[in-house]
Structures are given as structure tokens and as C-alpha cells.
Amino acid sequence: MTKKHRLLIAVVTVLTLFHMIFCAFYNRLYGYFNLQDTLQLFLTTTFILRGALLVIIAILGLVSLNDHDSKVTPFYLIFFLFNLIIPFIFN
């Protein structure tokens, strides 16, 4: 595993932790923004940020495939699938 891939996995790990924290407080944030009449903006922003996170992880996985670093590719796949199901775990 190269230094570049270690750094990228660390970044994806940190983003996944932030995503988990966000999902833990999602219901409270949903209620708050609903009371403030900005729920549509919150939902749109949430959708865009989650999509961007999944796209970033997918692109990093493709980079690892292009580098022929087969040891790292399963990590990106696990992170991608984990971030895909996190919202369903916390609800």
C-alpha cells in the first residue's frame, strides 16, 4: 500500500465518521430545519453532500484500480457500501 493510498483511506475514514455523526443527529436537524421553514434547503443540501461523498469514494476506488493496487480496492468498496447504508442504520 502506497503512501498516497494510506492518505486517501484516512480521508475517506474521516469523512465516514462525519457522516455517521451527521446521521446520528439527522432527526433532530430535520425537526429544527422544519421549524425554521428551511426544510427543503436542508434536504437538498443533504442529498447533494451524500451524493458527493459516494462519488468521491467511487472515484478513489477507480484510482486504486487504475494503480493496480488490489490490496486497497476492497477498503474503498467497504466504505462505499457502508456509507450507502448508514442512513438506514440510524433510522
N, C-alpha and C positions, 0 to 999 in steps of 0.2 A: 504494500500500500504506500503510495507516494505521499509526500507532504501536502500536496495540493488536495488530494482526496481526503486526507485527515482533516484539513481545514474546512472543506466543503461539508463533510459529515458533521463536524462540530457546529457549523452554521445551521444546518438542517435540524440538528438536535435542539438547538436553542429556539428556533422558530416553532418546532413541535411543542416544546414546553410552553411557549407563549400561547400557542393555540389551545393547549389543554387548560391553561389558566383562564383564557377567554371563554372557553366552553363551560367551565365551572360556574362562571358568573353570567352566562348568557341570559337566563331567565330574568335575573334582576335588571340587567341592562335593557332587555326587551321591555319590561314594565316601565322603567324610567323614561325611555325614549317615547313610549306610548303616551305617558302622562304629559310629556313636553310637546306632543304633536309633531315629532320628528321621526316617527317610526319608519316611514318609507325610506328616508335617507339612511337610517341605521341599517335596515335590511339590505338596501342596495350596496352600501359600503361593505357590509359583512360578506355578501355574495361575491363581490369583486376581490376582496382580500383573500378569501378562502380559495377562490379560483386561481389567483396569482400564486398562492403558496403551493398548490398542487402542480401548477405549470412549472414553477421553479424546480420542484423536486423531480418532475419528469425530465426536464432539460438536463439536470445534473446526472440523472441516471443514463441518459443518452450520451452525455460526455464520457461517462465511465465506460460505456460500451464501445465508444469510438477509441478510447485509450487502451482497449483490450485488457482492462483491469477487472477480471471476473471475480476477484475477491470482494470488491466493493459494490458491485451491482445489486446483490441481494439486500444490502443495507438500504439502498435507495428505494427498492421495491417495498420493503417492510415499512419504511417511513411514509411512502405514498399511500399504501393501503391503510396504515394506522391513522393518518390524517384524514383519510376519506371517511373512516367510520367513527372518529372521535365525536362528532356532533350527536350521533345516535347512542353512544355510550352514556353521555351525560344527561340525556333526556329521558 
